[in-house]
Amino acid sequence: MRRFILTLSVLGALLPSASGAQSYPTQPIKLIVPFAAGGPSDVLARSFTPKLGESLGQPIILENKPGAGGNLAAEYVANAKPDGHTLFLMMVGTQAINETLYKKLNYNLVKDFSPVSLIASSSLMLVANPSVPVKTVAELIAYDKANPGKISFGSSGAGTPLHLAGELFNTQAGTSILHVPYKGAAPALTDVLGGQIQTAIVGTPAALPYVKSGKLTALGVTSLKRSATEPEIPAISETLPKFEVELVYAIVAPANTPKAIIDKLNAQLISTLNSPEVKNQLNSKGFEVITSTPNHLGDYIKSEVAKWRPIVKKSGVTAD
């Protein structure tokens, strides 16, 4: 009899969690975007969240929290209630870089989040103002070497993947293109459009409309191969064979979010992202859909921290 009572008590302890997961979500879900409206992360979020909200039965409200290279948003989510109603659209490379770049963080990337799924990747694009007399990567390299100090590139900030992509370019090409950091990719894009800087490395989805309208010259994408949706734009690796930088996005929740909720979110995300409607929309904006199990995402985050740590240290860039 005692064993029977004990069994019932254990089952009773488990039932609230299970029933909670079945009823989840019970209110609108906040998706925290770590950069300003109009940037690649924001474009990505607005492309899939309406349909994801429909499938979950609750609207998903986007909340842009830019600042400190994504750290303000990350800290906010790390401290949120772990009930699945606050999620973080993480740019994995940026947050992995921040683990080494910043002297002190008020969260731990590995310990303070519950991974849900990878969602998409996109390349960066090296673009130039049309007034710059170059049309290709090779011409840019030659022009910089013939005119030292005359070419600069803008990025979304010191120590970001966009900045480190430019430093990688300088290292492999033997160039000395000057880095000009901005507080986000959008202002860098604005200044290269206006001619205040000559070139910029920005997200492909953000740059594409200006390339197509002739307001910017696309010199190359940072993926190892050309984009399947924009095959006319060369890959930088065609000139610099070892060059490759991609942005990878994921959804995570606060640590200790119940596994049943994580599994439900994972299943709905995968279904939504692979629906023809959403997939075609993301492809047209320069994103490639990629999904994963929560465990795979957790392993990937750890590997990214390990990958970027020596690169950040070699760059000599630090942040408070």
C-alpha positions in Angstrom: 0.0 0.0 0.0 2.8 2.4 0.9 4.4 1.8 -2.5 1.1 2.5 -4.3 0.7 5.8 -2.4 4.3 6.8 -3.2 3.7 6.0 -6.9 0.6 8.2 -6.9 2.4 11.0 -5.2 5.2 10.9 -7.8 2.7 10.9 -10.6 0.9 13.8 -9.0 4.1 15.8 -8.9 4.7 15.3 -12.5 1.2 16.1 -13.7 1.2 19.9 -13.2 4.3 20.1 -15.4 2.8 17.9 -18.1 -0.5 19.7 -18.1 1.3 23.1 -18.1 3.2 22.1 -21.3 -0.1 20.9 -23.0 -1.8 24.2 -22.3 1.3 26.3 -23.3 1.3 29.0 -24.4 -1.3 30.7 -22.1 -0.5 34.3 -23.1 1.3 36.2 -25.9 5.0 35.3 -26.4 7.7 37.9 -26.4 10.6 37.3 -28.8 13.5 39.6 -27.8 15.5 40.8 -30.8 19.0 42.1 -29.9 19.3 44.6 -32.6 17.4 47.6 -33.9 14.4 47.4 -36.2 15.4 47.1 -39.9 18.5 45.0 -39.3 18.9 41.3 -40.4 17.7 39.9 -37.1 14.6 42.0 -37.2 13.9 41.1 -40.8 14.3 37.4 -40.0 12.0 37.6 -37.0 9.2 39.4 -38.8 9.3 36.8 -41.6 8.4 33.7 -39.5 6.8 34.9 -36.3 3.2 35.5 -37.6 2.9 31.9 -38.8 4.6 30.5 -35.7 2.1 32.5 -33.5 -0.8 31.0 -35.5 0.5 27.4 -34.9 1.0 28.0 -31.2 -2.4 29.8 -30.8 -0.9 33.0 -29.3 0.6 36.1 -31.0 4.3 36.6 -30.9 5.3 40.1 -30.0 8.7 41.3 -31.1 10.6 43.5 -28.7 13.8 45.1 -30.0 16.5 45.5 -27.3 19.6 46.8 -29.0 22.8 47.6 -27.1 26.2 46.2 -26.0 26.4 43.9 -29.0 23.3 41.9 -28.0 24.2 41.6 -24.3 21.3 43.8 -23.1 18.8 41.5 -24.8 20.6 38.3 -23.7 20.8 39.4 -20.0 17.1 40.3 -20.1 16.1 36.9 -21.4 18.5 35.1 -19.0 16.7 36.7 -16.1 13.1 36.2 -17.5 10.7 33.7 -16.0 11.4 30.2 -17.5 7.9 29.5 -18.7 8.4 29.7 -22.5 6.7 33.1 -22.8 10.0 35.0 -23.3 12.4 33.9 -26.0 15.6 35.2 -27.5 16.5 35.4 -31.1 20.2 34.8 -30.8 22.8 35.6 -33.4 25.1 32.7 -32.2 28.4 34.1 -33.5 27.8 37.5 -31.9 27.0 36.1 -28.5 29.9 33.6 -28.7 32.3 36.4 -29.5 30.9 38.4 -26.6 31.9 35.6 -24.2 35.6 36.6 -24.8 35.2 40.2 -26.0 33.6 41.5 -22.8 35.6 41.6 -19.6 32.4 41.0 -17.6 29.0 39.6 -18.6 26.0 39.3 -16.3 25.0 36.0 -17.8 26.7 32.8 -19.1 25.9 31.8 -22.7 26.0 28.1 -22.0 24.5 27.9 -18.5 21.8 30.6 -18.6 19.8 29.5 -21.6 17.8 26.5 -22.7 18.4 25.9 -26.5 15.4 25.4 -28.7 16.5 25.3 -32.3 18.7 26.7 -35.0 16.5 28.7 -37.4 18.4 30.2 -40.2 21.8 31.3 -41.6 22.8 34.1 -43.9 26.0 35.4 -45.4 27.4 38.8 -45.1 28.0 41.0 -48.1 30.9 43.3 -48.9 29.4 46.3 -50.7 30.8 49.6 -52.0 29.4 52.9 -52.9 29.1 53.2 -56.7 31.5 56.2 -56.6 34.4 53.8 -55.6 36.1 52.7 -58.9 35.9 49.0 -58.1 33.5 46.3 -59.2 35.2 43.2 -57.9 37.1 41.9 -54.8 40.3 41.8 -56.9 39.8 45.4 -58.0 39.2 46.5 -54.3 42.4 44.7 -53.2 44.4 46.4 -56.0 42.9 49.8 -55.4 43.6 49.7 -51.6 47.2 48.7 -52.2 47.7 51.5 -54.7 45.9 54.0 -52.5 46.7 53.2 -48.9 44.6 54.9 -46.3 41.8 55.9 -48.7 39.4 53.0 -48.2 37.4 52.3 -45.1 34.8 49.7 -44.2 31.9 50.1 -41.8 30.6 47.4 -39.5 28.0 47.0 -36.8 30.6 47.6 -34.1 34.0 46.6 -32.7 34.3 42.9 -32.1 31.2 41.9 -34.0 31.2 39.2 -36.7 31.0 42.0 -39.3 34.1 43.7 -37.9 36.0 40.4 -37.6 35.0 39.5 -41.1 36.7 42.7 -42.3 39.8 42.0 -40.3 39.9 38.5 -41.7 39.6 40.0 -45.2 42.6 42.4 -44.5 44.6 39.5 -43.2 44.0 37.2 -46.2 44.1 39.9 -48.8 47.1 41.8 -47.4 45.1 45.0 -47.4 44.9 47.8 -44.8 41.2 48.9 -45.2 40.4 51.1 -42.2 37.6 49.8 -39.8 34.9 52.3 -38.9 32.6 50.9 -36.1 28.9 51.8 -35.9 26.2 51.1 -33.3 24.5 48.5 -35.6 24.6 47.5 -39.2 21.8 49.9 -40.2 23.8 53.1 -39.6 26.8 51.6 -41.4 24.6 50.8 -44.4 23.3 54.4 -44.3 26.7 55.9 -44.4 28.0 53.7 -47.3 24.9 54.6 -49.2 25.6 58.3 -48.5 29.3 58.0 -49.4 30.6 58.9 -45.9 32.5 55.5 -46.0 33.5 53.7 -49.2 32.6 50.1 -48.3 30.8 48.1 -45.6 30.3 44.5 -44.5 26.6 44.1 -43.7 24.0 41.3 -43.7 23.0 40.1 -47.2 19.3 40.5 -46.5 19.7 44.2 -45.6 22.0 44.9 -48.5 20.1 43.1 -51.3 17.4 45.8 -52.0 20.1 48.5 -52.5 22.2 46.2 -54.7 19.2 45.4 -56.9 18.3 49.1 -57.2 21.9 50.0 -58.2 22.5 52.1 -55.1 25.3 49.8 -53.9 27.8 47.6 -55.7 28.0 44.0 -54.5 31.6 42.9 -54.4 31.0 39.5 -52.9 29.3 37.4 -50.3 31.1 35.8 -47.3 29.7 32.3 -47.7 32.0 29.7 -49.1 29.8 29.4 -52.2 27.5 31.7 -54.1 24.0 32.1 -52.9 21.4 29.8 -54.6 19.0 32.7 -54.8 21.5 35.4 -56.0 24.0 33.4 -58.1 25.2 36.5 -60.0 26.9 37.8 -56.9 30.3 36.1 -56.5 31.7 34.7 -53.3 34.7 36.4 -51.8 36.3 32.9 -51.6 36.6 32.9 -55.4 39.4 35.5 -54.9 40.4 34.5 -51.4 39.9 30.7 -51.2 39.9 30.3 -47.5 37.5 33.2 -46.7 34.2 32.2 -45.1 32.0 34.0 -42.5 28.3 33.2 -42.0 25.7 34.5 -39.5 23.7 31.7 -37.8 20.5 32.4 -35.9 18.8 30.4 -33.2 16.0 30.6 -30.7 16.7 30.0 -27.0 14.7 30.4 -23.8 15.8 31.1 -20.2 17.5 28.2 -18.4 15.3 25.7 -16.7 12.4 26.1 -19.1 10.5 22.8 -18.9 11.6 20.3 -21.4 8.1 19.7 -22.6 7.7 23.4 -23.5 11.1 23.3 -25.3 10.1 20.3 -27.3 6.8 21.8 -28.3 8.5 25.0 -29.4 11.1 23.0 -31.3 8.5 21.0 -33.2 6.4 24.1 -34.1 9.5 26.1 -35.1 10.7 23.3 -37.5 7.2 22.9 -39.0 6.8 26.7 -39.5 10.3 27.3 -40.9 10.0 24.4 -43.4 6.5 25.4 -44.6 6.8 26.5 -48.3 5.4 29.9 -47.6 7.9 30.9 -44.9 10.8 29.1 -46.5 10.3 30.9 -49.8 9.9 34.2 -48.0 13.2 33.7 -46.1 15.1 32.6 -49.2 14.0 35.7 -51.1 15.5 37.8 -48.3 18.8 36.1 -48.3 18.3 33.5 -45.5 18.7 29.8 -45.6 16.5 27.8 -43.2 18.4 25.5 -40.9 16.8 23.7 -37.9 18.1 21.4 -35.2 17.3 19.5 -32.0 17.8 21.4 -28.8 20.9 19.3 -27.9 22.5 20.0 -31.3 22.0 23.7 -30.8 23.6 23.5 -27.3 26.6 21.7 -28.7 26.9 24.2 -31.5 26.8 27.2 -29.1 29.7 25.6 -27.1 31.7 25.0 -30.3 31.2 28.6 -31.4 32.5 30.0 -28.1 35.6 27.8 -28.6 36.0 28.8 -32.2 35.8 32.6 -31.7 37.9 32.8 -28.5 41.3 32.7 -30.1 40.2 35.0 -33.0 39.0 37.7 -30.6 42.1 37.5 -28.5 44.3 37.8 -31.6 42.4 40.9 -32.7 43.2 42.6 -29.4 39.7 44.1 -29.2 38.1 44.2 -25.7 35.0 45.8 -24.3 33.8 46.7 -20.9 
